[in-house]
Amino acid sequence: MNSNIIYNLNDKMPFKHIFLYGVQELLAILVATLLITSICGVPSGAGMIGAGLATLIYILITKGNSNVYVSNSGAYVAPCIFAFAAGGPIAAAIGAVVVGAIYILFGLIFDKFSIDAMYKFLPKPLVASITILIGLSLIGFVPTYLEGSGIWGTIVALLVAGIIAIVMYYGKGKISTLPFLIAVSIGYVICALLTLTGVAQLIDFSVFDGIKFIQVPSFNFMRFTNIDTATIISVVIMYTAYSFSGVCEIIADHQAMSVVIDYDLFKHNGIKRIFYAMGGANCISGLVSGIPVTSYGEGTGCTATSRVANARVTAMASILLILMGFCGPIQALMMSIPSCVFAGASLVLY
């Protein structure tokens, strides 16, 4: 394990630290999670709960021996939109289950070879280039976070990014491990002051109007309808074609996390278990939200900056994400965070 890591995978942690770092990881992965949910036209609550459950399934199958976060995948935006348009929620669920089955199949295949042999089949430069393209496709959305926020929104975004960097490099003790939580909190306070003083309307406080404490989202499985065979075939073909990039992303993200925590996740979990976990995660997410999921580089970035690599933190972030999907006030609070604040955090994460 990396000696610079404060809490390694299975270290005991005080609950207050699990909660605190869990909130920070939640903020780190929330941007892309909600972005993909919005692009695919899925209810935000279902998107959050699906991602949270997917991560918990992943942690369960890997027996807590991996802190990789799993959430809505940008690699499957095109087939996901196609599936919803062509056959509705049931088509999207079928697509996600197909992805899950393919990952399990890859797990079985790779289990017969060493990790080095896997990289001969999927060379590292190829894996890296595909992963970079996926990341670049997401970073292209960062400017859209600033639309409508004007010059003040840009200033806040740059300020948030600057605070993250300052806390990372100049913070002392525990403060240095909470750059995203501190920066997002400060950014939110600044936006609230600018909004309340009438300088710039950056926060929409109307999201708190008429909210219920418990809100049950429209889950994907609640909207199933009949689907014809031709549509099923087209969905299966399209998701199968896109799954190759998903496999590369999973390999790259796990390899990156392994370097950060100095613990080979493939070696200590086995390639088969990792891909089984990703397969199970996709099946549950497909039923709940209809969106395929993948490992998140944002989680790796958060681990690298906080130096906390404990699976309990990842689980806490997932539980909080699920509660957000059901709890109106918490969901409203998170939804009220201005997009310009997320833009600043994304500049560092992506």
Sine and cosine of phi, psi and omega as CSV:
sin_phi,cos_phi,sin_psi,cos_psi,sin_omega,cos_omega
0.00,0.00,0.48,-0.88,0.03,-1.00
-0.93,0.36,0.82,-0.57,-0.04,-1.00
-0.93,0.37,-0.31,0.95,0.02,-1.00
-0.99,0.17,-0.23,0.97,0.01,-1.00
-0.96,0.27,0.75,-0.66,-0.02,-1.00
-0.97,0.26,-0.76,0.65,0.04,-1.00
-0.83,-0.55,0.90,-0.44,0.05,-1.00
-0.99,0.14,-0.03,-1.00,-0.18,-0.98
-0.77,0.64,-0.76,0.65,-0.13,-0.99
-0.92,-0.40,0.29,0.96,0.04,-1.00
-0.93,0.37,0.55,-0.84,0.10,-1.00
-0.96,0.28,0.66,-0.75,-0.02,-1.00
-0.75,-0.66,0.59,-0.81,0.13,-0.99
-0.89,0.45,0.57,-0.82,-0.05,-1.00
-0.85,0.52,-0.61,0.79,-0.03,-1.00
-0.89,0.46,-0.54,0.84,0.04,-1.00
-0.97,0.25,-0.62,0.78,0.06,-1.00
-0.86,0.51,-0.69,0.72,-0.03,-1.00
-0.92,0.38,-0.72,0.69,-0.06,-1.00
-0.89,0.46,-0.76,0.66,0.00,-1.00
-0.95,0.31,-0.45,0.89,0.08,-1.00
-0.91,0.42,-0.66,0.75,0.05,-1.00
-0.89,0.46,-0.67,0.75,0.01,-1.00
-0.89,0.45,-0.70,0.72,0.01,-1.00
-0.91,0.41,-0.58,0.81,0.06,-1.00
-0.85,0.53,-0.72,0.69,0.01,-1.00
-0.90,0.43,-0.56,0.83,-0.02,-1.00
-0.93,0.38,-0.63,0.78,-0.07,-1.00
-1.00,-0.07,-0.17,0.99,-0.11,-0.99
-0.92,0.40,-0.58,0.82,-0.06,-1.00
-0.84,0.54,-0.86,0.51,-0.06,-1.00
-0.93,0.37,-0.58,0.82,0.01,-1.00
-0.86,0.52,-0.76,0.65,0.00,-1.00
-0.95,0.30,-0.54,0.84,0.01,-1.00
-0.88,0.47,-0.77,0.63,-0.01,-1.00
-0.90,0.43,-0.63,0.78,0.03,-1.00
-0.86,0.52,-0.71,0.71,-0.02,-1.00
-0.92,0.39,-0.70,0.71,-0.02,-1.00
-0.87,0.49,-0.63,0.78,-0.04,-1.00
-0.99,0.16,-0.11,0.99,0.03,-1.00
0.96,0.28,0.50,0.86,-0.02,-1.00
-0.99,-0.17,0.63,-0.78,0.07,-1.00
-0.80,0.60,0.70,-0.71,-0.10,-1.00
-0.85,0.52,-0.64,0.76,0.00,-1.00
-0.88,0.48,-0.71,0.71,0.01,-1.00
-0.91,0.41,-0.62,0.78,0.01,-1.00
-0.90,0.44,-0.64,0.77,0.00,-1.00
-0.95,0.32,-0.70,0.72,-0.02,-1.00
-0.92,0.40,-0.65,0.76,0.03,-1.00
-0.87,0.49,-0.69,0.73,0.01,-1.00
-0.92,0.39,-0.66,0.75,0.01,-1.00
-0.89,0.45,-0.71,0.70,0.02,-1.00
-0.91,0.42,-0.61,0.80,0.01,-1.00
-0.88,0.48,-0.67,0.74,0.01,-1.00
-0.92,0.40,-0.65,0.76,0.03,-1.00
-0.90,0.44,-0.63,0.78,0.07,-1.00
-0.89,0.45,-0.68,0.74,0.03,-1.00
-0.87,0.50,-0.73,0.69,0.00,-1.00
-0.90,0.44,-0.63,0.78,0.01,-1.00
-0.89,0.46,-0.73,0.68,-0.04,-1.00
-0.94,0.35,-0.57,0.82,0.04,-1.00
-1.00,0.10,0.05,1.00,0.05,-1.00
0.85,0.53,0.58,0.81,0.02,-1.00
0.94,0.33,0.25,0.97,-0.05,-1.00
-0.99,-0.13,0.37,0.93,0.08,-1.00
-0.45,-0.89,0.68,-0.73,0.00,-1.00
-0.96,-0.27,0.24,0.97,0.01,-1.00
-0.91,0.42,0.71,-0.70,0.03,-1.00
-1.00,-0.03,0.62,-0.78,-0.03,-1.00
-0.89,-0.46,0.78,-0.63,0.00,-1.00
-0.41,-0.91,-0.07,-1.00,-0.12,-0.99
-0.82,0.57,0.75,-0.66,-0.18,-0.98
-1.00,-0.07,0.78,-0.63,0.09,-1.00
-0.96,0.28,-0.32,0.95,-0.01,-1.00
-0.94,0.33,-0.33,0.94,-0.07,-1.00
-0.92,-0.39,0.32,0.95,-0.01,-1.00
-0.86,0.51,-0.76,0.65,-0.05,-1.00
-0.87,0.49,-0.79,0.62,0.02,-1.00
-0.91,0.41,-0.49,0.87,0.01,-1.00
-0.93,0.38,-0.72,0.70,0.04,-1.00
-0.89,0.46,-0.67,0.74,0.03,-1.00
-0.87,0.49,-0.71,0.70,-0.04,-1.00
-0.89,0.46,-0.73,0.69,0.01,-1.00
-0.88,0.48,-0.61,0.79,-0.02,-1.00
-0.96,0.28,-0.60,0.80,-0.09,-1.00
-0.99,0.13,-0.64,0.77,-0.09,-1.00
-0.67,-0.74,0.08,1.00,0.04,-1.00
0.98,0.18,-0.25,-0.97,-0.07,-1.00
-0.82,0.57,-0.61,0.79,-0.04,-1.00
-0.93,0.37,-0.55,0.84,0.05,-1.00
-0.92,0.39,-0.65,0.76,0.04,-1.00
-0.90,0.43,-0.64,0.77,0.03,-1.00
-0.90,0.44,-0.67,0.74,0.03,-1.00
-0.88,0.48,-0.67,0.74,0.00,-1.00
-0.88,0.48,-0.71,0.71,-0.01,-1.00
-0.91,0.42,-0.62,0.78,0.03,-1.00
-0.92,0.40,-0.60,0.80,0.07,-1.00
-0.87,0.49,-0.70,0.71,0.04,-1.00
-0.86,0.51,-0.70,0.71,0.03,-1.00
-0.86,0.51,-0.68,0.73,0.00,-1.00
-0.91,0.42,-0.62,0.78,0.01,-1.00
-0.91,0.41,-0.65,0.76,0.04,-1.00
-0.90,0.45,-0.66,0.75,0.04,-1.00
-0.89,0.45,-0.64,0.77,0.04,-1.00
-0.89,0.45,-0.68,0.73,0.04,-1.00
-0.89,0.46,-0.60,0.80,0.05,-1.00
-0.87,0.49,-0.68,0.73,0.02,-1.00
-0.91,0.42,-0.66,0.76,-0.01,-1.00
-0.93,0.38,-0.77,0.64,-0.04,-1.00
-0.92,0.40,-0.39,0.92,-0.02,-1.00
-0.91,0.41,-0.34,0.94,-0.02,-1.00
-1.00,0.08,-0.09,1.00,-0.05,-1.00
-0.81,-0.59,0.27,-0.96,0.10,-1.00
-0.98,0.21,0.18,-0.98,0.03,-1.00
-0.89,0.45,-0.62,0.78,0.03,-1.00
-0.89,0.45,-0.62,0.79,0.03,-1.00
-0.92,0.39,-0.57,0.82,0.04,-1.00
-0.87,0.49,-0.64,0.77,-0.02,-1.00
-0.96,0.26,-0.29,0.96,0.13,-0.99
-0.97,0.26,-0.57,0.82,0.04,-1.00
-0.97,0.26,-0.64,0.77,0.05,-1.00
-0.82,-0.57,1.00,0.05,-0.06,-1.00
-0.83,0.56,0.58,-0.82,-0.03,-1.00
-0.84,0.55,-0.66,0.76,0.04,-1.00
-0.87,0.50,-0.61,0.80,0.02,-1.00
-0.92,0.38,-0.71,0.70,0.02,-1.00
-0.87,0.50,-0.70,0.72,-0.03,-1.00
-0.91,0.42,-0.68,0.73,-0.05,-1.00
-0.91,0.42,-0.65,0.76,0.02,-1.00
-0.92,0.40,-0.66,0.75,0.01,-1.00
-0.91,0.42,-0.63,0.78,0.04,-1.00
-0.89,0.46,-0.67,0.74,0.01,-1.00
-0.88,0.47,-0.63,0.78,0.03,-1.00
-0.90,0.43,-0.69,0.72,0.01,-1.00
-0.90,0.44,-0.66,0.75,0.01,-1.00
-0.91,0.43,-0.55,0.83,0.03,-1.00
-0.91,0.41,-0.49,0.87,0.01,-1.00
-0.99,0.13,-0.64,0.77,-0.02,-1.00
-0.91,0.42,-0.35,0.94,0.07,-1.00
-0.90,0.44,-0.32,0.95,0.02,-1.00
-1.00,0.07,-0.21,0.98,-0.04,-1.00
-0.82,0.57,-0.71,0.71,0.03,-1.00
-0.86,0.51,-0.49,0.87,0.00,-1.00
-0.93,0.37,-0.38,0.92,0.05,-1.00
-0.91,0.41,-0.37,0.93,-0.07,-1.00
-1.00,-0.10,-0.12,0.99,-0.04,-1.00
-0.87,0.49,0.78,-0.63,0.05,-1.00
0.99,0.10,-0.10,0.99,-0.03,-1.00
-1.00,-0.09,-0.16,0.99,0.09,-1.00
0.93,0.38,-0.26,-0.96,-0.05,-1.00
-0.90,0.43,-0.55,0.83,0.00,-1.00
-0.92,0.38,-0.59,0.81,0.04,-1.00
-0.90,0.44,-0.66,0.75,0.04,-1.00
-0.90,0.44,-0.66,0.75,0.02,-1.00
-0.88,0.47,-0.70,0.72,0.00,-1.00
-0.89,0.45,-0.68,0.73,0.00,-1.00
-0.86,0.51,-0.73,0.68,0.00,-1.00
-0.92,0.40,-0.58,0.82,0.02,-1.00
-0.91,0.42,-0.68,0.73,0.02,-1.00
-0.88,0.47,-0.72,0.70,0.02,-1.00
-0.88,0.48,-0.65,0.76,0.01,-1.00
-0.91,0.41,-0.64,0.77,0.01,-1.00
-0.90,0.43,-0.65,0.76,0.03,-1.00
-0.85,0.52,-0.73,0.69,-0.01,-1.00
-0.90,0.43,-0.67,0.74,-0.01,-1.00
-0.90,0.44,-0.71,0.71,-0.01,-1.00
-0.91,0.42,-0.63,0.77,0.00,-1.00
-0.88,0.47,-0.68,0.74,-0.15,-0.99
-0.99,-0.16,-0.39,0.92,-0.06,-1.00
-0.88,-0.48,-0.13,0.99,0.00,-1.00
-0.93,0.38,0.48,-0.88,0.01,-1.00
-0.93,-0.36,0.61,-0.79,0.08,-1.00
0.87,0.50,-0.67,-0.74,-0.04,-1.00
-0.89,0.45,-0.46,0.89,-0.02,-1.00
-0.85,0.52,-0.62,0.78,-0.03,-1.00
-0.92,0.40,-0.28,0.96,-0.03,-1.00
-0.99,-0.10,0.04,1.00,-0.05,-1.00
-0.83,-0.56,0.71,0.70,-0.08,-1.00
-0.90,0.44,-0.65,0.76,-0.05,-1.00
-0.95,0.31,-0.67,0.74,0.00,-1.00
-0.88,0.47,-0.70,0.71,-0.01,-1.00
-0.92,0.39,-0.72,0.69,-0.06,-1.00
-0.92,0.40,-0.69,0.72,0.01,-1.00
-0.91,0.42,-0.63,0.77,0.02,-1.00
-0.90,0.44,-0.72,0.70,0.03,-1.00
-0.90,0.43,-0.67,0.74,0.03,-1.00
-0.87,0.49,-0.64,0.77,0.00,-1.00
-0.91,0.41,-0.69,0.73,0.01,-1.00
-0.88,0.47,-0.69,0.73,0.02,-1.00
-0.88,0.47,-0.70,0.71,0.01,-1.00
-0.89,0.45,-0.63,0.78,0.02,-1.00
-0.89,0.45,-0.68,0.74,0.02,-1.00
-0.90,0.43,-0.68,0.73,0.02,-1.00
-0.90,0.44,-0.59,0.81,0.00,-1.00
-0.96,0.29,-0.73,0.68,-0.06,-1.00
-0.93,0.38,-0.49,0.87,0.02,-1.00
-1.00,0.05,-0.07,1.00,0.04,-1.00
0.99,0.16,0.14,0.99,0.00,-1.00
-0.94,0.34,-0.71,0.71,0.02,-1.00
-0.43,-0.90,0.74,-0.67,-0.02,-1.00
-1.00,0.05,1.00,0.04,-0.07,-1.00
-0.98,-0.20,-0.37,0.93,0.00,-1.00
-0.89,-0.45,0.76,-0.65,0.07,-1.00
-1.00,-0.09,1.00,-0.07,-0.04,-1.00
-0.96,0.29,-0.11,0.99,0.00,-1.00
-0.93,0.37,-0.27,0.96,0.00,-1.00
-0.91,0.42,-0.29,0.96,0.02,-1.00
-1.00,0.06,-0.14,0.99,-0.04,-1.00
-0.97,0.26,0.74,-0.67,0.12,-0.99
0.90,0.43,0.35,0.94,-0.02,-1.00
-0.98,0.17,0.50,-0.87,0.08,-1.00
-0.97,-0.23,0.51,-0.86,-0.03,-1.00
-0.89,0.45,-0.68,0.73,0.05,-1.00
-0.93,-0.37,0.84,-0.54,0.02,-1.00
-0.79,-0.62,0.85,-0.53,0.01,-1.00
-1.00,-0.06,0.90,-0.43,-0.03,-1.00
-0.94,0.35,0.20,-0.98,0.09,-1.00
-1.00,0.07,0.99,-0.13,-0.03,-1.00
-0.96,0.29,0.42,-0.91,-0.04,-1.00
-0.87,0.50,-0.68,0.73,-0.06,-1.00
-0.93,0.37,-0.27,0.96,0.01,-1.00
-0.99,0.15,-0.15,0.99,-0.09,-1.00
-0.87,-0.49,0.33,0.94,-0.02,-1.00
-0.90,0.43,0.65,-0.76,0.10,-1.00
-0.72,-0.70,0.03,-1.00,0.02,-1.00
-0.93,0.37,0.46,-0.89,0.01,-1.00
-0.62,-0.79,0.63,-0.78,-0.04,-1.00
-1.00,0.05,0.32,-0.95,-0.08,-1.00
-0.89,0.46,-0.64,0.77,-0.02,-1.00
-0.87,0.49,-0.64,0.77,0.02,-1.00
-0.92,0.39,-0.65,0.76,0.02,-1.00
-0.86,0.51,-0.71,0.70,-0.02,-1.00
-0.88,0.47,-0.71,0.71,-0.01,-1.00
-0.90,0.43,-0.61,0.79,0.02,-1.00
-0.91,0.41,-0.71,0.71,0.00,-1.00
-0.87,0.49,-0.70,0.71,-0.01,-1.00
-0.89,0.46,-0.71,0.71,-0.07,-1.00
-0.92,0.39,-0.71,0.70,0.00,-1.00
-0.92,0.39,-0.58,0.81,0.04,-1.00
-0.89,0.46,-0.67,0.75,0.00,-1.00
-0.89,0.45,-0.62,0.78,-0.04,-1.00
-0.99,0.16,-0.28,0.96,-0.09,-1.00
-0.91,0.41,-0.41,0.91,0.00,-1.00
-0.88,0.48,-0.68,0.73,0.03,-1.00
-0.92,0.39,-0.54,0.84,0.05,-1.00
-0.90,0.43,-0.65,0.76,0.04,-1.00
-0.88,0.48,-0.69,0.72,0.01,-1.00
-0.89,0.45,-0.63,0.78,-0.01,-1.00
-0.91,0.41,-0.66,0.75,0.02,-1.00
-0.88,0.47,-0.71,0.70,0.00,-1.00
-0.88,0.47,-0.72,0.69,-0.05,-1.00
-0.90,0.43,-0.70,0.72,-0.03,-1.00
-0.91,0.41,-0.65,0.76,0.02,-1.00
-0.94,0.34,-0.58,0.82,0.05,-1.00
-0.93,0.38,-0.64,0.77,0.02,-1.00
-0.90,0.43,-0.70,0.71,0.03,-1.00
-0.90,0.44,-0.61,0.80,0.02,-1.00
-0.87,0.50,-0.63,0.78,0.01,-1.00
-0.93,0.36,-0.67,0.74,-0.04,-1.00
-0.88,0.47,-0.69,0.73,-0.07,-1.00
-0.99,-0.15,0.02,1.00,0.01,-1.00
0.81,0.58,0.75,0.67,-0.03,-1.00
-0.48,-0.88,0.93,-0.36,-0.09,-1.00
-0.94,0.33,0.97,-0.23,-0.06,-1.00
-0.91,0.41,-0.56,0.83,0.04,-1.00
-0.93,0.36,-0.67,0.74,-0.03,-1.00
-0.92,0.38,-0.69,0.73,-0.11,-0.99
-1.00,0.09,-0.31,0.95,0.07,-1.00
-0.97,-0.23,-0.45,0.89,-0.15,-0.99
1.00,0.02,0.67,-0.74,-0.01,-1.00
-0.86,0.50,-0.64,0.77,-0.04,-1.00
-0.87,0.49,-0.70,0.71,-0.05,-1.00
-0.91,0.42,-0.64,0.77,0.02,-1.00
-0.87,0.50,-0.74,0.67,-0.04,-1.00
-0.96,0.27,-0.51,0.86,0.13,-0.99
-0.88,0.48,-0.68,0.74,-0.01,-1.00
-0.90,0.44,-0.67,0.74,0.03,-1.00
-0.93,0.38,-0.56,0.83,0.05,-1.00
-0.91,0.43,-0.73,0.69,0.04,-1.00
-0.89,0.45,-0.63,0.78,0.01,-1.00
-0.88,0.47,-0.64,0.77,-0.01,-1.00
-0.94,0.35,-0.59,0.81,0.01,-1.00
-0.89,0.45,-0.71,0.70,-0.02,-1.00
-0.94,0.34,-0.62,0.78,0.02,-1.00
-0.92,0.40,-0.62,0.79,0.02,-1.00
-0.88,0.48,-0.62,0.78,0.01,-1.00
-0.96,0.29,-0.59,0.80,-0.09,-1.00
-0.99,0.11,-0.75,0.67,-0.07,-1.00
-0.88,-0.47,-0.41,0.91,-0.05,-1.00
1.00,0.02,0.02,1.00,-0.04,-1.00
-0.97,-0.25,0.81,-0.59,0.11,-0.99
-0.89,0.46,0.44,-0.90,-0.03,-1.00
-0.85,-0.52,0.32,-0.95,0.04,-1.00
-0.52,-0.85,0.13,-0.99,0.08,-1.00
-0.93,0.37,0.52,-0.85,-0.11,-0.99
-0.93,-0.36,0.85,-0.52,0.09,-1.00
-0.90,0.43,-0.43,0.90,0.05,-1.00
-0.87,0.49,-0.60,0.80,0.05,-1.00
-0.91,0.41,-0.62,0.79,0.05,-1.00
-0.91,0.42,-0.68,0.74,0.04,-1.00
-0.88,0.47,-0.64,0.77,0.02,-1.00
-0.92,0.40,-0.65,0.76,0.04,-1.00
-0.89,0.45,-0.67,0.75,-0.02,-1.00
-0.90,0.44,-0.61,0.79,-0.04,-1.00
-0.99,0.14,-0.59,0.81,-0.05,-1.00
-1.00,0.05,-0.36,0.93,-0.06,-1.00
0.88,0.48,0.54,0.84,0.06,-1.00
-0.86,-0.51,0.90,-0.44,-0.11,-0.99
-0.85,-0.52,0.63,0.78,-0.09,-1.00
-0.99,-0.11,0.74,-0.68,-0.01,-1.00
-0.90,0.44,-0.41,0.91,0.04,-1.00
-0.91,0.42,-0.55,0.84,0.04,-1.00
-0.93,0.38,-0.69,0.72,0.04,-1.00
-0.87,0.49,-0.67,0.74,0.03,-1.00
-0.90,0.43,-0.65,0.76,0.01,-1.00
-0.89,0.46,-0.69,0.72,0.04,-1.00
-0.86,0.51,-0.62,0.79,0.00,-1.00
-0.93,0.38,-0.69,0.72,0.02,-1.00
-0.89,0.46,-0.67,0.74,0.02,-1.00
-0.90,0.43,-0.61,0.79,0.02,-1.00
-0.91,0.42,-0.64,0.77,0.04,-1.00
-0.91,0.42,-0.70,0.72,0.03,-1.00
-0.88,0.48,-0.61,0.79,0.06,-1.00
-0.86,0.51,-0.62,0.78,-0.02,-1.00
-0.91,0.41,-0.42,0.91,0.00,-1.00
-0.98,-0.22,-0.47,0.88,-0.13,-0.99
-1.00,-0.09,0.91,-0.41,-0.05,-1.00
-0.85,0.53,-0.79,0.61,-0.03,-1.00
-0.87,0.49,-0.68,0.73,-0.01,-1.00
-0.92,0.39,-0.67,0.74,0.02,-1.00
-0.89,0.46,-0.65,0.76,0.01,-1.00
-0.90,0.43,-0.65,0.76,0.02,-1.00
-0.87,0.48,-0.74,0.67,-0.01,-1.00
-0.92,0.40,-0.63,0.78,0.00,-1.00
-0.94,0.35,-0.36,0.93,-0.01,-1.00
-0.99,0.14,-0.20,0.98,0.04,-1.00
-0.89,0.46,0.86,-0.51,-0.06,-1.00
-0.86,0.52,0.57,-0.82,-0.01,-1.00
-0.90,0.44,-0.44,0.90,0.01,-1.00
-0.92,0.39,-0.50,0.87,0.06,-1.00
-0.92,0.39,-0.69,0.72,0.05,-1.00
-0.90,0.43,-0.54,0.84,0.01,-1.00
-0.88,0.48,-0.68,0.73,0.03,-1.00
-0.89,0.45,-0.68,0.73,0.03,-1.00
-0.92,0.40,-0.61,0.79,-0.03,-1.00
-0.92,0.40,-0.52,0.85,0.03,-1.00
-0.86,0.51,-0.54,0.84,0.01,-1.00
-1.00,0.08,-0.69,0.73,-0.09,-1.00
-0.93,0.37,-0.70,0.72,-0.08,-1.00
-0.98,0.20,0.00,0.00,0.00,0.00
